[in-house]
Amino acid sequence: MSPGWKLLIISSWFQVIWLLSVIGQTRFQWLAMTLSIVTILISYRMLNLRLLQLSLLVVAGLVIDSLNMFASLLVFDTHVLPVWLMALWLIFSWYAFYLKTFLTSYPILLVSIIGGFGGAISYLAGFKLGAVTTQYSMQVTLGILFIEWVLIVYLIVRYPRPNERSWTHET
């Protein structure tokens, strides 16, 4: 399969689970979680995906969104992070490892800025679809989310470097 088709299929699968999570929220959160876990397990078995790196990104994302929730930057209708958001961090972490191979050939600052916009826009869609609210102005909220996502994408692309360590056991 060509790299372009592989990227299209992987990106489409990520979007399916994103839509299932954000639009479906609590109605489909366990389906989203199950699909995310199964996707990771299949990738682990077929491609020897390194679960440590994936787990670190999931934990980092959950910590960041927990802090955002604590600061009322993100307000959900639960007192803890919703299961559907946890499913999103799982599938995003899986997606990030595939995207990384395509993104490392571009300038890291450009990739990080575009990723920052993408991350902030993803939350904006969540606001518009009623999945999350905020107690701040939308400009402040999106500005903070943009900065967070610039840093997240920078760290994803920067560590580990493909020539230093791979996200999979394959070298």
Buried (B, 14 or more C-beta within 10 A) or exposed (E): EEEEEEBEEBEEBBEEBBBBBBBBBEEBBEBBBEBBBEBBEEBBEEBEBBBEBBEBBBEBBBEBBBEBBEEEBBEBEEEEBBBBBBBBBBBBBBBBBBBBBBBBEEEBEEBBBBBBBEBBBBBBBBBEEEBBEBEBEEEEBBEBBBEBBBBBBBEBBEEEEEEEEBBBEEE
